[in-house]
């Protein structure tokens, strides 16, 4: 019994004896027992209320953190830059929500028995107002010897350079008036990027590459592109642009497959996945989540391959990486944990991000682990700077190997601090959750110390996903799984070109016409990191 409660009970007994309610010692003991039971119940009630108070406090803290996170997502800056308070860091988030363009929904009413007249588009008629450039295709001299020019076979294509224009092809026709049996000889058709025999496409490769580049690199939906072209005097339907987009992706499948083969031979890969919306065929007007899975070379020339899937399951990870025997740098997604053959290395940027969120929520105790991680990145940055003069991967690996000797002590102290924070903080607090996250993948986070070829984080793969993130805000969703894979193919080459300082539009214009004429054993020469421009664009 607590001393204060005992004294209180004794006072009650004395008062009862004075008032002659307690006449004997037995009566006094009975009163004491009764009071003891009452006080024990009160003590239990107090303990129960204290436990409830702690639970409510923890719940309030959790809800406060969730509310802070939600406000940051809606109104705050997405910058994760961290500097200790001693360096004058401003912790105020941005106050203005980013503007998001909402597509206009047009509802058309069609009466029963009324048939809509199909509008003309770019496939049917090329407007007269567009500037034109004449190109004469002639018959080789040895084939037209003794013949006279009798006219031209004419056709037109929409092209794009600094703006829209029309290429007016004139195919020379020759005949021998003295020998009618020789017939008429006509210059070969200009052909197109699908290598069709007729070569009668109405769209030049420069226009098709512009359409692809605007959707993939500039995140312009096809319907918005169609409106832009209409304002420029060239009415074309979004479905026509979609046809060009799809056929470009289909033509590049053979090159895409080859690039994946080379990626899977690399000893280190960055892997990541990001979501996009897929229009549901079962429920019209509804969308479901689908995913782009990214595989990127960790050493050697940068190559990136996206794969579209309507699932984020373990089966997809096993399909893409089940036969891979190298090392993958990844986040903590459980889909990668059951891969049998590969070695896993975790991303320090993901570990840092959780401590950063705790710091943003006012947990100043998160500053120390953030400073430790910042010191690790300083060592990585110094190694990269020291290797820049030589400009080779070998120099970078040697610089990393030397610098990471200092990183070992920082990493050891970091995980020691994480254990202390996990024990001292409330389990549901952001700091304890961040520490637990890091400790759960401690082995994977330490992997970079053993192999200087490994990057400290998975940021290269995450950077490749930014174009997808911007795109899905504009084109909103993909209409089918086939359309999603077309996007994946073209995003793969767009990002690979960017990583190798290659102009994506120029690459498409040059490579697509050459695909059918390039021998199979020379197909690698068309990949962005080995490509040399052949045409004068």
C-alpha positions in Angstrom: 0.0 0.0 0.0 1.2 3.5 -0.8 2.3 5.5 2.4 -0.1 8.4 1.6 -3.0 6.0 1.3 -2.0 4.3 4.6 -1.9 7.6 6.4 -5.3 8.6 4.9 -6.8 5.3 6.1 -5.3 5.7 9.6 -6.9 9.1 9.9 -10.2 7.6 9.1 -9.8 4.9 11.8 -8.9 7.5 14.4 -11.8 9.7 13.5 -14.1 6.6 13.8 -12.7 5.7 17.2 -13.2 9.3 18.5 -16.8 9.2 17.3 -17.2 5.8 19.1 -18.0 4.0 15.9 -14.9 1.8 16.5 -15.0 0.4 20.0 -12.6 -2.6 19.7 -9.4 -3.5 17.9 -11.3 -6.1 15.8 -13.6 -3.4 14.5 -10.5 -1.2 13.7 -8.9 -4.1 11.7 -12.2 -4.6 9.8 -12.3 -1.0 8.8 -8.6 -1.2 7.7 -9.3 -4.2 5.5 -12.3 -2.5 4.0 -10.3 0.7 3.3 -7.4 -1.4 1.9 -9.7 -3.0 -0.7 -11.1 0.4 -1.7 -7.7 1.9 -2.1 -6.4 -1.1 -4.1 -9.3 -0.7 -6.5 -8.5 3.0 -6.8 -4.9 2.2 -7.5 -5.9 -0.2 -10.3 -8.2 2.4 -11.7 -5.4 5.0 -11.6 -3.0 2.6 -13.4 -5.6 1.7 -16.0 -6.3 5.4 -16.7 -2.5 6.1 -16.9 -2.2 3.3 -19.5 -5.1 4.7 -21.5 -3.6 8.1 -21.3 -0.3 6.8 -22.7 -2.3 5.0 -25.5 -4.2 8.2 -26.3 -1.0 10.2 -26.3 0.6 7.7 -28.8 -2.5 7.8 -31.0 -2.5 11.6 -31.0 1.1 11.7 -31.9 0.5 9.2 -34.8 -2.4 11.2 -36.1 -0.4 14.4 -35.8 2.4 12.9 -37.9 -0.1 11.7 -40.5 -1.7 15.1 -40.7 1.7 16.7 -41.1 2.6 14.3 -43.9 -0.7 15.0 -45.7 -0.1 18.7 -45.5 3.3 18.3 -47.0 1.9 16.2 -49.8 -0.7 18.8 -50.6 1.1 22.1 -49.9 4.7 21.3 -49.1 7.9 21.3 -51.1 9.1 17.9 -52.3 12.7 18.8 -51.7 14.5 16.5 -49.3 17.5 18.8 -48.7 18.7 18.5 -45.1 21.1 20.8 -43.2 21.5 20.9 -39.4 19.8 23.8 -37.6 23.2 25.2 -36.8 23.6 26.0 -40.5 20.4 28.0 -40.6 18.1 25.6 -42.4 14.5 26.8 -43.0 12.0 24.1 -42.2 8.9 25.9 -43.5 7.2 24.1 -46.3 5.8 25.8 -49.4 2.4 27.3 -48.9 1.0 27.1 -52.4 -0.5 24.0 -53.9 0.8 23.1 -57.4 -1.7 23.7 -60.2 -2.9 20.6 -61.9 -4.5 20.8 -65.3 -7.8 19.1 -65.4 -8.8 17.8 -68.8 -12.0 19.1 -70.2 -14.7 16.4 -70.5 -17.0 16.9 -73.5 -20.3 15.1 -73.5 -21.9 14.6 -76.9 -25.6 13.7 -77.3 -26.5 11.7 -80.5 -30.1 11.2 -81.3 -31.4 7.7 -82.1 -31.0 6.9 -85.9 -28.5 9.8 -86.3 -25.1 8.8 -87.9 -22.1 11.0 -87.2 -20.2 11.9 -90.4 -16.5 11.0 -90.1 -14.3 14.1 -90.0 -11.3 14.3 -92.4 -7.9 13.9 -90.9 -4.3 13.9 -91.9 -4.6 10.4 -93.6 -7.1 11.7 -96.1 -6.0 15.2 -97.1 -2.9 17.3 -96.5 -3.8 21.0 -96.3 -2.6 23.3 -99.1 -1.5 26.0 -96.7 1.5 24.2 -95.3 4.9 25.0 -96.8 6.2 22.5 -99.3 9.7 21.2 -100.2 10.1 19.4 -103.5 12.3 16.3 -103.8 12.9 14.6 -107.1 13.7 10.9 -107.0 15.5 9.9 -110.2 16.1 6.6 -111.9 19.8 5.5 -111.9 21.4 6.4 -115.2 22.3 2.8 -116.2 18.6 1.9 -116.0 17.3 4.8 -118.1 19.9 4.8 -120.8 18.3 5.7 -124.2 15.0 6.8 -122.5 13.3 10.2 -122.2 11.6 11.8 -119.2 7.9 11.6 -119.7 6.6 12.9 -116.3 6.6 12.2 -112.6 4.8 10.0 -110.1 3.9 12.5 -107.3 3.1 12.0 -103.6 3.3 14.0 -100.4 4.3 13.5 -96.8 3.9 15.7 -93.7 7.3 16.3 -92.0 8.7 18.3 -89.1 11.8 20.3 -88.8 11.5 23.6 -87.0 7.8 23.5 -87.9 5.4 21.6 -90.0 6.0 21.3 -93.8 5.2 19.0 -96.6 7.8 17.0 -98.7 6.6 16.8 -102.3 8.1 13.8 -103.9 8.4 13.6 -107.7 9.4 10.2 -108.9 10.8 10.4 -112.4 9.3 8.3 -115.2 11.1 7.3 -118.3 10.1 5.6 -121.6 11.8 4.8 -124.9 9.7 6.1 -127.8 11.6 3.9 -130.2 11.0 0.7 -128.3 7.6 0.5 -126.6 8.3 -2.9 -125.3 10.7 -1.5 -122.7 7.8 0.0 -120.9 8.0 2.8 -118.4 10.7 2.9 -115.8 9.8 4.8 -112.6 12.1 5.9 -109.8 11.8 3.8 -106.6 9.4 4.9 -103.9 11.0 6.9 -101.0 10.0 4.1 -98.5 9.1 4.7 -94.9 10.2 3.8 -91.4 8.1 0.6 -91.5 9.8 -0.4 -94.8 6.4 -0.9 -96.5 6.7 -1.8 -100.2 4.5 1.0 -101.5 6.2 3.7 -99.4 2.9 5.7 -99.6 2.8 6.8 -95.9 1.6 10.3 -95.5 3.9 10.9 -92.6 7.7 11.4 -92.7 9.8 9.8 -90.0 10.6 13.3 -88.7 6.9 13.8 -88.0 6.5 10.4 -86.3 9.6 11.1 -84.1 8.2 14.4 -83.1 4.9 12.8 -82.0 6.8 10.1 -80.0 9.2 12.6 -78.4 6.4 15.0 -77.4 4.5 12.3 -75.6 7.5 10.5 -74.0 9.9 13.4 -73.3 7.5 16.4 -73.0 4.5 14.5 -71.5 2.1 15.8 -74.2 -1.0 13.6 -74.6 -1.9 12.7 -78.2 -5.2 14.6 -78.0 -3.4 17.7 -76.9 -0.9 17.3 -79.8 -3.8 17.0 -82.2 -5.2 20.3 -81.1 -1.8 21.9 -81.4 -1.4 20.7 -85.0 -4.9 21.8 -85.8 -4.1 25.3 -84.7 -1.0 25.2 -87.0 -3.3 24.4 -89.9 -3.0 20.6 -90.0 -6.1 18.8 -88.7 -5.2 15.3 -87.6 -7.0 12.9 -85.3 -5.5 11.6 -82.0 -6.2 8.0 -83.3 -3.9 8.7 -86.3 -1.1 9.9 -83.9 -1.7 6.9 -81.8 -1.2 4.7 -84.8 2.2 6.3 -85.5 3.1 6.0 -81.8 2.2 2.3 -81.7 4.0 1.4 -84.9 7.2 3.1 -83.8 7.2 1.0 -80.6 6.5 -2.2 -82.5 9.3 -1.5 -84.9 11.7 -1.1 -82.0 10.8 -4.4 -80.3 13.8 -6.2 -81.7 16.2 -3.6 -80.5 14.4 -3.4 -77.1 14.8 -7.2 -76.7 18.5 -7.0 -77.5 19.0 -4.2 -75.0 17.4 -6.3 -72.2 19.8 -9.2 -73.0 22.8 -6.8 -72.5 21.3 -5.3 -69.3 20.9 -8.8 -67.8 24.6 -9.5 -68.4 25.6 -6.6 -66.3 27.0 -7.6 -62.8 25.2 -4.8 -61.0 21.6 -3.6 -61.7 19.5 -0.8 -60.2 15.8 -1.9 -60.0 12.7 0.0 -59.1 9.0 0.2 -59.9 6.5 3.0 -60.2 2.7 3.0 -60.7 0.5 4.3 -63.5 -3.2 3.9 -64.2 -4.6 1.3 -66.6 -8.1 1.8 -68.0 -10.2 -1.2 -66.9 -11.8 -3.1 -69.7 -14.3 -4.8 -67.4 -15.5 -1.5 -65.8 -15.8 1.2 -68.3 -14.6 4.6 -67.1 -12.7 3.0 -64.1 -9.0 2.7 -63.8 -6.8 0.3 -61.8 -3.1 0.4 -60.8 -0.5 -0.9 -63.1 3.3 -0.7 -62.8 6.5 0.1 -64.7 9.3 -2.1 -63.6 12.7 -0.6 -64.2 16.1 -2.4 -64.7 19.2 -0.2 -65.2 22.8 -1.1 -65.6 24.9 -0.2 -62.5 28.2 -0.1 -64.2 29.3 0.3 -67.8 27.3 2.3 -70.4 23.9 3.3 -69.0 21.0 1.2 -70.4 17.5 1.3 -69.0 14.6 -1.1 -69.8 11.1 -0.6 -68.5 8.6 -3.4 -68.4 4.8 -2.9 -68.1 2.7 -5.1 -65.8 -0.7 -4.8 -64.2 0.7 -6.3 -61.0 3.4 -5.6 -58.4 3.6 -9.2 -57.2 6.5 -11.4 -56.5 5.8 -13.3 -59.7 6.7 -10.3 -61.8 9.9 -9.7 -59.9 10.8 -13.4 -60.4 9.9 -13.2 -64.1 12.3 -10.2 -64.6 15.1 -11.1 -62.3 14.7 -14.8 -61.4 17.6 -15.9 -63.6 19.9 -13.0 -62.6 23.1 -13.9 -60.7 24.5 -10.4 -60.1 23.8 -7.8 -57.4 20.7 -5.6 -57.4 20.5 -2.2 -55.7 16.9 -1.8 -54.6 14.5 -0.4 -52.0 13.0 -2.6 -49.2 10.0 -3.9 -51.3 9.5 -7.5 -50.3 8.9 -8.6 -53.9 12.7 -8.7 -54.4 13.5 -10.6 -51.1 12.7 -14.1 -52.4 14.9 -13.9 -55.5 17.1 -17.0 -55.3 20.3 -16.2 -57.2 21.1 -12.4 -56.8 22.7 -10.5 -54.0 20.7 -7.6 -52.5 22.1 -4.2 -51.7 19.8 -1.6 -50.0 19.4 2.1 -50.8 20.7 4.6 -48.2 18.5 7.3 -49.7 15.4 5.4 -48.6 16.8 5.0 -45.0 17.6 8.7 -44.9 14.2 9.7 -46.1 12.4 8.2 -43.1 14.7 10.1 -40.6 14.1 13.2 -42.7 10.4 12.9 -42.3 10.8 12.5 -38.6 13.0 15.6 -38.5 10.3 17.5 -40.4 7.7 16.5 -37.8 9.8 18.1 -35.1 11.8 15.2 -33.8 15.2 16.9 -33.3 16.7 13.6 -32.2 16.7 12.6 -35.9 19.3 15.2 -36.7 22.2 13.1 -35.5 21.5 10.1 -37.9 20.8 12.5 -40.7 24.2 14.1 -40.1 25.9 10.7 -40.2 24.2 9.8 -43.5 25.2 13.2 -44.9 28.8 12.4 -44.0 28.6 9.1 -45.9 27.4 11.0 -49.0 30.2 13.6 -48.6 32.7 10.7 -48.8 31.0 9.4 -52.0 31.0 12.8 -53.5 34.7 13.4 -52.8 35.5 10.0 -54.4 33.6 10.9 -57.5 35.3 14.3 -57.7 38.7 12.8 -57.3 38.0 10.3 -60.1 36.6 12.9 -62.6 40.1 13.9 -63.8 40.8 10.4 -65.1 37.2 9.9 -66.2 37.2 6.1 -66.0 35.1 3.7 -63.9 38.2 2.0 -62.6 39.4 5.3 -61.1 36.0 5.8 -59.5 36.1 2.3 -58.0 39.6 2.9 -56.6 38.6 6.3 -55.1 35.5 4.7 -53.5 37.5 1.8 -52.0 39.8 4.3 -50.3 37.0 6.5 -49.0 34.8 3.7 -47.8 37.4 2.8 -45.1 36.2 6.0 -43.3 32.6 5.1 -44.1 32.9 1.8 -42.1 33.2 3.6 -38.7 30.3 6.0 -39.6 28.1 3.0 -40.5 29.0 1.2 -37.3 28.1 4.3 -35.2 24.9 4.8 -37.2 23.5 1.4 -36.4 24.5 1.7 -32.8 22.5 4.9 -32.6 19.6 3.2 -34.4 19.5 0.6 -31.7 19.4 3.2 -29.0 16.7 5.2 -30.7 14.5 2.1 -31.1 14.7 1.4 -27.4 14.3 4.9 -26.1 11.5 6.2 -28.4 7.9 5.3 -28.5 7.5 2.4 -31.0 5.0 4.3 -33.1 7.0 7.4 -33.3 8.6 8.3 -36.7 12.1 8.1 -35.3 11.6 4.6 -33.9 10.1 3.5 -37.2 13.0 4.9 -39.1 15.5 3.2 -36.9 13.6 -0.1 -37.1 13.5 0.2 -40.9 17.3 0.7 -41.1 18.0 -2.2 -38.6 15.8 -4.6 -40.6 17.9 -4.1 -43.7 21.2 -3.6 -41.9 23.0 -6.3 -43.9 21.8 -4.9 -47.2 22.8 -1.4 -46.3 26.3 -2.5 -45.4 26.8 -4.2 -48.8 28.2 -1.1 -50.5 31.2 -1.2 -48.0 32.3 -4.6 -49.4 32.0 -3.7 -53.1 33.3 -0.4 -54.5 31.4 -0.9 -57.7 28.1 -0.5 -55.9 26.4 2.8 -55.7 25.4 4.0 -52.2 21.8 4.4 -53.2 19.2 3.6 -55.9 18.8 7.2 -57.0 19.9 6.5 -60.6 16.8 4.2 -61.1 14.5 6.6 -59.3 15.6 9.4 -61.5 14.6 7.4 -64.6 11.1 7.2 -63.2 10.6 11.0 -63.0 9.6 11.2 -66.7 6.9 8.6 -66.0 5.7 10.6 -63.0 5.4 13.7 -65.0 3.7 11.9 -67.9 1.0 10.2 -65.8 -0.1 13.7 -64.6 -0.7 14.7 -68.2 -1.9 11.7 -70.1 -3.5 10.3 -66.9 -3.7 6.6 -67.9 -2.9 4.0 -70.6 -5.8 2.5 -72.4 -4.6 -1.1 -72.6 -1.8 -3.5 -71.6 -0.5 -3.4 -75.1 -0.5 0.4 -75.0 1.3 0.3 -71.6 4.1 -1.9 -73.1 4.4 0.5 -76.0 5.0 3.2 -73.5 7.5 1.1 -71.7 9.5 0.4 -74.9 9.7 4.1 -75.9 10.4 5.3 -72.3 13.3 2.7 -72.2 15.0 4.3 -75.3 14.1 7.8 -74.3 15.9 7.4 -70.9 18.8 5.5 -72.4 19.4 8.2 -74.9 19.2 10.8 -72.2 21.7 8.9 -70.0 24.1 8.7 -73.0 23.7 12.3 -74.1 22.0 11.3 -77.3 19.1 13.3 -78.9 16.1 11.0 -78.7 14.4 12.5 -81.8 17.5 12.3 -83.9 18.1 8.7 -82.8 14.6 7.6 -83.9 14.8 9.4 -87.2 18.1 7.7 -88.0 17.5 4.2 -86.5 14.0 3.3 -87.6 14.7 3.4 -91.4 17.9 1.4 -90.8 16.4 -1.4 -88.7 15.3 -3.6 -91.7 18.6 -3.2 -93.5 21.0 -3.8 -90.6 22.4 -7.3 -90.3 21.6 -9.2 -87.1 25.2 -9.3 -86.0 25.4 -5.5 -86.3 22.2 -4.7 -84.5 24.1 -3.5 -81.4 25.4 -0.6 -83.4 21.9 1.0 -83.3 21.7 1.0 -79.5 21.9 4.5 -78.1 25.3 4.0 -76.3 26.9 2.7 -79.6 24.9 4.7 -82.1 26.6 6.9 -84.7 24.3 9.1 -86.8 24.2 8.2 -90.4 21.6 10.5 -92.0 21.9 14.2 -92.3 19.0 15.4 -90.2 
